C-alpha cells in the first residue's frame, strides 16, 4: 500500500494529513511553520513534529511515505522552498514537492476545476483559475503593505482604532474597556506606554485576533467594526480575481464558484457575514460554498496525483 502526505504550513499552525490511495487516514496540527514569519528553527520543529505525529497516528513510519506535498507561503522563493525540502527530507525518503499555499487551497476547494478561493489566516490572499486554466491572484503581498482582512491586519487595525479613540478621549477606549484589556492581556502589557512601544516594534499582531473576537462577541462596537471591515476587504480581493478571470468587457460570463479557507473565516461569524454581504455586490456573480476548505487536503490530493502521473 502506498502512503501520501499533505501539509499546509501557516503562520499560526501547521496541518499535516496522511492518506493512502483512496482515503484520509489522519490529520494532526502543530505550531507555525511559515519560515518567512517564524524562522527556520521554529519551522523545522513544527514540520518535523507534524510529520512524526501524523505518521505515528497512521501507524506508519515517515520512510513509508511515497510522496509528500507541502503548501507553504513564500514557496515561490527558491531559498524558502529549498529549506522546506531539506527539513522534510530529513524524515521522508520519498519524493517531496513544495508549492505555495494558494495552489493547495484551490485544489482543496475545486480539484482541477475553475473557481476562486480566498484565504484568511495569519496572512491573506485570493487566488483563482478559469476554465481555460489561466490563474490570477490579489493581495498577499506581505504584512507591512498588504494581507488585508488577515489576522495580522485585524490586530494591527484594532490597535490603531483603539489609539485613535483614546486621542478622542472616547469612553470606549478607556483602559478598562474589553478591547484594551484583551489586547494588553494578549501581549502581556500593563500600561498604555507599553502598548505603544510594543505596537511599534514589529510585534505579532495576529496574536491579538482571539482577544478582538472576544471583545466583539462581548458587544465592543469598535472590535466588531474591525471584523466587518476585514470581511469587506476579503470580499474585495475575491472581486478583483473574479473580474480578471471571469469577466470580459464588463459582462459576466458565468456564476463563479467561490470558497474560503483559514482561521479568520473559521472563527469569526462577523467576518463571514460581512464577506457574504459584500460579495453580493460584485459584478461577477459568485456562489459561495458553505464549507471552509482545508488546504492540507489539497496538498494530499496533489501528492497522490503527482505520484500516479
Buried (B, 14 or more C-beta within 10 A) or exposed (E): EBBBBBBBBBBBBBBBBBBBEEEBBBBBBBBBBBBBBBEBEBBBBBBBBBBBBBBBBBEBBBEBBBBBBBBBBBBEEEEBBEBBBEBBEEBBEBBBBBBBBBBBBBBBBBEEEBBBBBBBBBBBBBBBBBEEEEBBBBBBEEBEEBBBBBBBBBBBBBBEBBBEBBEEEEEBBEEEBBBBBBBBEBBEBEEBEEBBEBBEEEBBBBBBBBBBBBBBBEEBEBBBBBBBBBBBBBBBBBBBBBBBBBBEEEEBEBEBBBBBBBBBBBBBEBBBEBBBEBBEEBEBBBEBBEEBBBBBBBBBBBBBBBBEE
